[in-house]
Amino acid sequence: MSLRDPLGMTQPVGPAAEGYGECAITRLHGSLIAPRTEMLRIDHADPRVLITPELLKSARCRDPEMDELMWAPGHGVTYTCPHDRPDPACPTGDVLRIDAGDRCVVYRIGKRLPVWDCYEAEWPD
C-alpha cells in the first residue's frame, strides 16, 4: 500500500510535484513462531505526501474490500474528521492515522489538487 499511488494513479511529475514524498506500508504475515500473527509495517513515511480520493474514501468508509487488519483497534488505519467542517464532502482538515507496531504516522489532509485528482497531506505541527 502506498499513499502516493494506491490505485495506480499517474505519478505527478514536473516542478509542482517536487516536495511530495510517499508513505509505503507493508502487511506482514505470521512467522514460524507466531503463524497467526499479522501486522503492518511502515517502511517509509515522508512528511508531505499526495493521497487519492479513493484511498481517503476507503479509509473514511472502512471499505470492506480492505482487510480487517487495516481497521484493527490500536493497529491499523484510523480516519477522523472534525465535526465542524463547512463541507462534509470535503476531507480538508481530516486526519489519517496509521498505527504499525512500534511506529505511528499521522497525516492531516490538506487542499485538493485537481490537476492530479488528489489531496495534499502533511504531518501536523
C-alpha positions as CSV (number, residue, x, y, z in Angstrom):
1,M,0.0,0.0,0.0
2,S,1.3,3.4,-0.9
3,L,-0.5,6.6,-0.1
4,R,1.0,8.2,-3.2
5,D,0.0,5.6,-5.7
6,P,-2.5,3.2,-4.1
7,L,-4.7,2.6,-7.2
8,G,-2.2,3.0,-10.0
9,M,-2.8,6.7,-10.5
10,T,-0.3,8.5,-12.8
11,Q,2.5,9.9,-10.7
12,P,2.7,13.7,-10.7
13,V,5.8,15.0,-12.5
14,G,7.5,18.3,-13.0
15,P,8.4,21.2,-10.7
16,A,5.0,21.3,-9.0
17,A,5.3,17.7,-7.9
18,E,8.6,18.2,-6.2
19,G,8.4,18.3,-2.4
20,Y,6.0,15.4,-2.2
21,G,7.2,12.1,-0.9
22,E,5.4,8.8,-0.2
23,C,4.3,6.6,2.6
24,A,4.9,2.9,2.0
25,I,3.3,0.3,4.2
26,T,3.8,-3.5,4.1
27,R,1.5,-6.1,5.5
28,L,3.4,-8.8,7.3
29,H,2.1,-12.3,7.7
30,G,2.9,-14.6,10.7
31,S,6.2,-16.2,11.3
32,L,7.1,-19.8,12.3
33,I,6.9,-18.7,15.9
34,A,3.6,-17.0,15.7
35,P,1.9,-18.2,12.4
36,R,-1.5,-16.4,13.0
37,T,0.1,-13.1,13.9
38,E,-0.2,-10.3,11.3
39,M,0.8,-6.7,11.4
40,L,1.5,-3.6,9.4
41,R,5.0,-2.2,9.0
42,I,5.7,1.4,7.9
43,D,8.6,1.1,5.5
44,H,8.9,4.7,4.7
45,A,6.9,7.9,5.6
46,D,7.7,11.3,4.2
47,P,6.2,14.4,6.0
48,R,4.3,15.5,2.9
49,V,2.5,13.2,0.5
50,L,-0.3,13.0,-2.1
51,I,-3.4,10.9,-1.4
52,T,-6.0,9.9,-3.9
53,P,-9.7,10.5,-3.1
54,E,-10.3,6.7,-3.5
55,L,-7.9,5.9,-0.6
56,L,-9.5,8.6,1.6
57,K,-13.0,7.2,0.8
58,S,-11.8,3.7,1.7
59,A,-10.4,4.8,5.0
60,R,-13.4,7.0,5.8
61,C,-15.9,4.3,5.0
62,R,-13.8,1.4,6.3
63,D,-14.0,-0.3,2.9
64,P,-14.9,-4.0,3.4
65,E,-12.7,-4.8,0.4
66,M,-9.7,-3.9,2.5
67,D,-8.6,-6.5,5.0
68,E,-9.8,-6.4,8.7
69,L,-6.1,-5.8,9.7
70,M,-6.4,-2.3,8.3
71,W,-9.1,-1.5,10.8
72,A,-7.8,-3.3,13.9
73,P,-8.0,-1.1,17.0
74,G,-4.6,0.2,18.0
75,H,-3.0,-1.3,15.0
76,G,-4.1,-0.2,11.5
77,V,-5.7,2.8,9.8
78,T,-7.9,5.3,11.7
79,Y,-9.7,8.2,9.9
80,T,-11.2,11.1,11.9
81,C,-12.8,14.2,10.7
82,P,-13.8,17.4,12.6
83,H,-17.5,17.8,13.3
84,D,-17.5,21.5,12.4
85,R,-16.1,21.5,8.9
86,P,-18.1,23.6,6.4
87,D,-18.4,21.0,3.7
88,P,-18.9,17.3,4.9
89,A,-17.9,16.0,1.4
90,C,-14.5,17.9,1.6
91,P,-11.8,16.0,3.5
92,T,-9.6,19.1,4.2
93,G,-8.7,19.1,7.8
94,D,-9.4,15.4,8.3
95,V,-6.7,13.2,10.0
96,L,-5.4,9.8,8.7
97,R,-3.5,7.8,11.4
98,I,-1.6,4.7,10.6
99,D,-0.5,2.6,13.6
100,A,2.0,-0.1,12.8
101,G,3.6,-1.9,15.7
102,D,6.1,0.4,17.3
103,R,5.6,3.3,14.8
104,C,2.7,5.6,14.1
105,V,2.3,8.2,11.3
106,V,-0.3,10.9,11.3
107,Y,-1.3,13.0,8.2
108,R,-3.7,16.0,8.2
109,I,-5.5,16.2,4.8
110,G,-4.9,19.5,3.0
111,K,-6.1,21.1,-0.2
112,R,-7.3,19.3,-3.3
113,L,-5.0,19.3,-6.3
114,P,-7.5,19.0,-9.2
115,V,-4.7,18.7,-11.8
116,W,-3.8,15.3,-10.3
117,D,-7.1,14.5,-8.7
118,C,-5.5,14.0,-5.2
119,Y,-5.1,15.8,-1.9
120,E,-2.0,17.1,-0.1
121,A,-1.4,15.5,3.3
122,E,1.2,16.6,5.8
123,W,2.3,15.7,9.3
124,P,0.6,18.0,11.7
125,D,2.9,20.5,13.6
